[in-house]
Amino acid sequence: MHRTKNTYARPNVLGRSHASSHHYVPERFFGRSSNRKGTQREKIFDNCPWGHERETATFCYDCHEELLHNPILLPEDIERLSNIVEARGIGEKTKTDSLNKLAERIKLFHEVIDRGLKEIEKEQPTSHSTGPANSAGQ
């Protein structure tokens, strides 16, 4: 990875390997915007449910922008998730001023990822973790 000027997101090896900082939990969840300094949003969380507020890791452009920011959710995945949301009573037919149910859906989505990773890890012959740079497939 590198931070060579004017190469970020270029459609070549340099652009794809450019170092990019990623917040584990998006700043907007706490009412902040890192790309719109001074802009306040309504907070979804007062405190980070996972204890990682403001923490970041560095990834290559591919893993940060293409993988982490763009999870693949197929129609059947959305349906299954929707069923769980409804079963837990955290769905919304009509929006209210409260963001509590959204916060619960965000926590559920992380739970789905965490449980899925644990299941896949059980299938691996050995588990080698070298930190964030390896966890996204770099």
C-alpha positions in Angstrom: 0.0 0.0 0.0 1.1 3.6 -0.6 -0.2 7.1 -0.5 1.3 8.4 -3.7 -0.3 11.8 -4.7 -3.0 11.7 -7.4 -3.3 7.9 -7.6 -6.3 7.3 -5.2 -9.1 5.3 -7.0 -7.3 5.3 -10.4 -8.3 2.3 -12.5 -4.9 0.8 -12.3 -2.6 -1.1 -9.8 -1.5 2.2 -8.2 -5.0 3.4 -7.6 -6.2 0.0 -6.4 -3.4 -0.3 -3.9 -3.6 3.2 -2.5 -3.9 3.2 1.3 -7.3 4.3 2.6 -8.4 4.8 6.2 -11.6 3.1 7.3 -13.7 3.8 10.4 -14.8 0.5 12.0 -18.0 2.2 13.0 -19.1 5.0 10.7 -18.8 8.5 12.1 -22.3 9.4 10.9 -23.7 6.9 13.5 -22.4 9.4 16.2 -23.7 12.5 14.4 -20.4 13.4 12.7 -19.3 13.5 9.1 -15.6 13.1 8.3 -16.0 14.3 4.7 -18.3 17.2 5.7 -16.4 18.8 8.6 -18.6 20.7 11.0 -21.8 19.1 9.7 -23.9 17.6 12.4 -26.3 14.7 11.8 -28.8 13.1 14.2 -26.9 10.5 16.3 -28.0 6.9 16.0 -25.8 5.9 18.9 -24.7 8.0 21.9 -22.1 5.3 22.7 -20.5 2.7 20.5 -22.2 -0.7 21.2 -18.9 -2.4 20.2 -16.4 -0.1 21.9 -14.7 1.0 18.7 -15.9 4.6 18.2 -13.4 6.8 16.2 -11.1 3.7 15.6 -9.7 3.3 12.1 -7.6 0.8 10.2 -5.8 1.2 6.9 -6.8 -0.9 3.9 -6.0 -0.8 0.2 -8.6 1.0 -2.0 -10.0 -2.3 -3.3 -10.8 -3.7 0.2 -11.9 -0.4 1.7 -14.1 1.0 -1.1 -15.1 -2.0 -3.1 -15.5 -4.7 -0.4 -16.2 -3.1 3.0 -18.5 -0.3 1.6 -20.4 -2.5 -0.8 -21.6 -5.7 0.8 -23.6 -8.0 -1.5 -27.2 -8.6 -0.4 -29.2 -10.6 -2.7 -33.0 -10.5 -2.7 -33.2 -13.7 -0.7 -30.7 -12.3 1.8 -32.9 -9.1 2.2 -36.0 -11.3 2.7 -34.3 -13.4 5.4 -33.0 -10.3 7.2 -36.4 -8.7 6.9 -38.0 -11.7 8.6 -35.5 -11.5 11.5 -36.1 -7.8 11.8 -39.8 -8.3 12.0 -39.5 -11.2 14.4 -37.4 -9.0 16.7 -39.9 -6.2 16.5 -37.4 -3.7 15.1 -39.0 -3.0 11.8 -40.8 0.2 10.8 -43.8 0.5 8.6 -43.9 4.3 9.4 -40.9 6.3 10.4 -40.9 8.1 13.8 -38.6 10.7 15.3 -36.8 7.9 17.2 -33.7 6.2 15.7 -33.9 3.4 18.3 -35.2 0.7 15.9 -32.6 1.7 13.2 -29.9 1.3 15.9 -31.2 -2.1 16.7 -31.2 -3.1 13.0 -27.6 -1.9 12.7 -26.6 -4.0 15.7 -28.5 -7.0 14.1 -26.6 -6.6 10.9 -23.3 -6.7 12.7 -24.6 -9.8 14.6 -25.3 -11.5 11.3 -21.8 -10.8 10.1 -20.2 -11.9 13.3 -22.2 -15.1 13.5 -21.5 -15.9 9.9 -17.7 -15.3 10.3 -17.7 -17.6 13.4 -19.4 -20.4 11.4 -16.9 -20.1 8.5 -14.0 -20.0 11.0 -15.1 -23.3 12.4 -14.6 -24.8 8.9 -11.0 -23.6 8.6 -8.2 -26.0 9.4 -6.3 -23.2 11.3 -7.2 -19.7 12.1 -4.4 -17.1 11.5 -5.3 -13.5 12.2 -2.8 -10.8 11.5 -5.0 -7.9 12.2 -7.2 -5.6 10.0 -4.9 -5.6 6.9 -5.5 -9.4 6.6 -9.1 -9.6 7.7 -10.5 -8.0 4.6 -8.6 -10.3 2.2 -5.5 -8.2 1.7 
